[in-house]
Amino acid sequence: MSGGRGVDCIYVAASSRDARYARICVASLRCCYPEISIRLLAGGRLERGLASELRHYWGVEFADIPQGEYGWGFVKLEPLFGQPGERFLVLDSDTVITGPVLDLWRAEPASFLVDDERQSEADAKRLYYDWQKLKTTAPDVAPPQFVFNSGQWFGTAGVLNRDDFDPWLEWSLPRRLRHPELFMPGDQGLLNLVFNEQVRAGRVQVARTSLLRWPGHGLAGFDAGAVAAGACPPRVVHWAGLKKARHQDMLGADLLALFERRYYAQLPGGRGRLIAVACRDTTRNWVGHATTVARLACRRIRVSAGSRLVDARE
């Protein structure tokens, strides 16, 4: 790989809300890379027993970072500040790999590698950051040369430091954007801005390749049979914005099922555990959705009642 060196480790971001996906992601990684270091980036509280289960049966370690609530996605910045020179892949938990994706960084001199995503200017502003509005705060900001989903990217530790993010981010727990109205919430817009501005200043190199496969754009040729046979191009399938209460209702459900079966095949009583987890997860998702709908309805009622009270007083 780059400069003859391989990737040192793979980081998987996880929290209590996505334990089921984290298990599936880890199983997909171990199918291709039985020995590589996999480190869990705990961005908040984890499901009880998940860390010990992953460590015991799948050799997954905890990333050496302070514990706490990091906020939406910001824990994925932490690998940048690890052991200088360490080369890594960062993944969201709702991903699987379909082949040896680490080969995509082979013979690549850049310190970073991201998906070669194409977006209109309007969508880039909506999904990442509004560079024109940012100019009111930072007059030198330019239009982005590239954009990428931060659920999968390769990086090198020690190339960037926290100072590069300081104008835009408070390093509190949870992390907070200084100008949240100018970015997509979470780490994604910020990471895109910093990468673009560092490239424009000539301080770093960011290479781009076809890395992400988003089910919303189709999964032709990326079914479970092709993956099991080793016939798929190496990509990261990422269910960003596409998750449903039941896995079987999702695009690419066969891929999720393939790696979930492989995960529980490693555990004693695996079949029974799989059934229990699927039922518990589906119920939790339905309850969570119902709670959110009820909360929003109550908010609308309070706002409406407040408006009527104001009208009555007038």
C-alpha positions, -999 to 999 in steps of 0.1 A, spaced: 0 0 0 11 36 2 48 37 3 49 -1 7 31 2 41 -2 -13 49 -31 0 70 -23 -5 107 -59 -6 120 -96 -2 113 -117 20 136 -154 13 139 -176 41 154 -203 27 177 -228 37 203 -257 20 222 -281 27 193 -262 8 167 -248 -23 185 -265 -47 160 -248 -29 131 -215 -28 148 -215 -66 152 -224 -70 115 -196 -46 104 -170 -64 125 -180 -98 110 -175 -84 75 -141 -70 84 -129 -103 99 -140 -122 68 -113 -103 48 -89 -94 76 -86 -121 104 -56 -105 120 -58 -67 115 -63 -46 146 -100 -35 148 -107 -7 174 -140 4 186 -146 41 187 -171 45 215 -188 79 209 -211 74 238 -225 47 260 -224 12 245 -248 -17 248 -240 -36 280 -217 -66 272 -209 -55 236 -173 -46 242 -165 -78 261 -183 -99 235 -164 -83 206 -131 -86 224 -136 -122 234 -150 -136 201 -137 -112 175 -105 -97 189 -118 -62 188 -101 -36 211 -112 -3 225 -97 28 209 -75 46 234 -95 78 238 -112 95 267 -146 81 276 -177 103 272 -204 115 250 -188 129 218 -219 140 200 -230 131 165 -200 115 147 -172 136 163 -155 106 178 -144 98 143 -119 127 144 -99 111 172 -78 87 150 -63 118 134 -46 126 167 -32 91 175 3 77 171 20 98 144 23 79 112 -4 53 120 -25 45 90 -61 37 94 -96 32 80 -125 48 98 -160 33 94 -195 40 106 -211 10 123 -238 7 96 -214 -5 70 -200 -37 56 -171 -43 33 -176 -65 2 -139 -74 -3 -103 -63 5 -110 -26 6 -76 -18 21 -61 -26 -13 -77 6 -26 -49 26 -8 -22 6 -26 6 26 -41 -12 58 -31 11 86 -18 -16 107 -3 -21 109 35 -59 105 31 -82 86 8 -119 94 5 -148 84 -18 -150 102 -51 -184 116 -46 -203 138 -70 -228 164 -58 -244 195 -71 -234 227 -54 -268 229 -37 -265 194 -24 -229 200 -13 -241 230 8 -270 210 22 -250 178 30 -216 193 40 -211 230 44 -222 263 29 -189 279 18 -205 312 8 -220 317 43 -188 306 59 -171 335 42 -188 359 66 -167 342 93 -137 332 73 -132 354 42 -106 331 27 -128 300 25 -132 287 -11 -157 264 -28 -150 227 -20 -129 209 -46 -144 176 -34 -169 162 -9 -172 128 8 -194 109 33 -174 106 65 -187 71 72 -157 56 54 -123 72 49 -86 64 51 -63 86 71 -28 90 86 -24 101 122 -3 132 130 -8 149 97 -35 172 111 -38 184 147 -66 199 168 -55 234 160 -67 228 124 -102 223 138 -102 250 165 -118 278 145 -149 256 140 -151 232 169 -152 233 207 -133 203 221 -159 199 249 -177 166 257 -200 165 238 -181 183 209 -199 214 196 -197 232 163 -190 269 168 -212 277 138 -237 249 136 -259 268 112 -232 267 85 -225 229 86 -244 197 83 -247 186 120 -220 163 132 -185 157 120 -191 154 83 -193 190 71 -164 200 94 -141 172 82 -149 181 46 -141 218 52 -108 211 70 -96 186 43 -105 210 15 -88 240 31 -57 220 40 -55 207 4 -60 242 -10 -32 255 13 -9 227 0 -4 211 34 -19 177 27 -28 154 -1 -63 138 -3 -68 111 -30 -102 100 -42 -115 67 -54 -147 47 -58 -150 36 -21 -187 39 -11 -216 19 -24 -248 35 -12 -278 11 -14 -300 41 -24 -282 41 -57 -286 4 -63 -267 -28 -53 -265 -46 -87 -237 -71 -84 -234 -66 -46 -256 -94 -33 -248 -119 -6 -240 -146 -31 -215 -125 -50 -198 -114 -18 -196 -149 -4 -181 -161 -37 -155 -133 -36 -169 -119 -69 -177 -83 -57 -155 -53 -62 -141 -42 -28 -163 -14 -16 -179 -2 17 -217 -6 16 -231 21 39 -268 23 49 -266 60 57 -301 74 60 -317 41 49 -321 22 81 -355 7 90 -369 -10 121 -366 -44 106 -335 -54 87 -355 -75 62 -372 -44 50 -340 -27 41 -322 -25 7 -294 -50 8 -310 -70 36 -293 -101 23 -258 -86 30 -268 -77 65 -282 -112 71 -250 -128 56 -227 -112 80 -250 -113 110 -252 -151 105 -214 -153 104 -211 -132 135 -234 -154 156 -218 -186 142 -188 -177 163 -208 -174 195 -222 -203 217 -259 -206 212 -255 -183 182 -288 -191 165 -309 -184 196 -289 -152 203 -295 -140 167 -333 -145 170 -334 -127 204 -313 -98 191 -334 -94 160 -367 -93 181 -352 -69 207 -338 -46 181 -369 -44 161 -391 -37 192 -366 -11 204 -367 7 170 -405 7 168 -408 20 204 -381 47 196 -400 57 165 -433 59 183 -417 79 211 -403 104 186 -436 108 168 -454 113 202 -428 139 213 -431 158 180 -469 157 183 -468 171 218 -444 199 207 -468 208 179 -497 209 203 -478 231 227 -468 255 199 -504 256 186 -518 262 221 -493 290 227 -502 306 194 -539 305 203 -532 320 238 -513 349 221 -542 355 197 -567 355 226 -546 381 245 -544 403 214 
